Amino acid sequence: MILESKTVKNGLHLHLVPVKGGREDERARLVDYGAVAVADFRGKYGPGTGWAILAGADGNEFCILRTAVERSEI
């Protein structure tokens, strides 16, 4: 799926840090609920780093970050 470029800046941009599971589990769960992948920066700064950007049905984007455990593993 190709998203059109934004015409308006998000009113709110959230950075979500999963409590259960990990970043990959949370990303998959939200996509199952209808979120759309917008950009993928997972691994950008090496294995296990980065974030994923998703958008909800309203077009607002949000990031899925790594958990505290995932951040401490590097």
C-alpha positions in Angstrom: 0.0 0.0 0.0 1.3 3.5 -0.9 0.3 6.3 1.3 -0.2 9.8 -0.1 2.1 12.5 1.2 0.8 14.4 4.2 -1.1 17.6 3.6 -1.5 18.5 7.3 0.9 18.0 10.2 -0.3 15.5 12.8 -2.2 17.1 15.7 -0.5 14.6 18.0 2.4 12.2 17.5 2.8 9.4 20.1 5.9 7.3 20.8 4.6 4.0 22.2 6.8 1.7 24.3 5.3 -1.8 24.7 4.9 -3.1 28.2 4.3 -6.7 27.3 6.2 -8.5 24.5 8.4 -6.5 22.4 8.5 -3.9 19.6 7.9 -6.5 16.9 4.9 -8.1 18.8 3.3 -4.7 19.3 3.9 -3.6 15.7 2.2 -6.9 14.5 -0.7 -6.5 16.9 -1.4 -2.9 15.8 -1.2 -3.8 12.1 -3.7 -6.6 12.9 -6.0 -3.9 14.3 -5.8 -1.9 11.1 -2.7 0.4 11.5 -0.7 1.0 8.3 3.1 0.8 8.1 4.4 4.2 7.0 8.2 4.0 7.6 10.6 1.4 9.0 13.7 2.5 10.9 14.2 -0.8 12.7 17.9 -1.6 12.6 18.9 1.8 11.3 21.7 2.2 13.8 22.6 -1.5 14.1 20.9 -4.7 15.1 18.0 -4.3 17.5 17.9 -0.5 17.2 15.5 2.0 15.7 11.7 2.3 15.5 8.7 1.7 13.3 6.2 4.4 12.2 2.6 3.4 11.8 -0.5 5.4 11.0 -4.0 4.9 12.4 -7.3 5.0 10.4 -7.4 8.8 10.9 -3.9 9.2 9.3 -2.1 10.2 12.5 1.3 8.7 12.8 2.9 7.1 15.8 6.1 5.3 16.6 6.7 1.9 18.2 9.9 2.0 20.2 11.8 -0.8 21.8 11.0 -1.9 25.4 13.4 -1.1 28.3 14.5 -4.8 28.1 15.2 -4.5 24.4 17.2 -1.3 24.9 19.3 -2.9 27.7 20.2 -5.9 25.5 22.4 -3.8 23.2 
